[in-house]
Amino acid sequence: MSQEQARSTVLIENERVRVTEWRFAPRAATGYHRHEYDYVVVPMTTGKLLLKAPEGDHEAELTQGVPYFRNVGVEHDVINANDYEFVFVETELK
């Protein structure tokens, strides 16, 4: 059985930024990817995400409205570890 994919909707894209809303059904995943830009994530939901990365798996506890920043080059698969929809907005800095 294949894993459900998270849904992404690009809200803004120009020469400087790309802003994407990500919606995850329970256990939905982004699929393994590498970030090509620095980025900021603002959770719209409080909950846990499972991050599968080359250095190992771990859970991240996110709080609605509390942003975090990551540098270019992060590689991972992001999976909703909650029994409810999880949403965040990602802003990539080109």
Sequence and secondary structure as in RCSB ss.txt:
>XXXX:A:sequence
MSQEQARSTVLIENERVRVTEWRFAPRAATGYHRHEYDYVVVPMTTGKLLLKAPEGDHEAELTQGVPYFRNVGVE
HDVINANDYEFVFVETELK
>XXXX:A:secstr
    B EEEEEEESSSEEEEEEEE TT B  SEE SSEEEEEESS EEEEEEETTEEEEEEE TT  EEE TT E
EEEEE SSS EEEEEEEE 
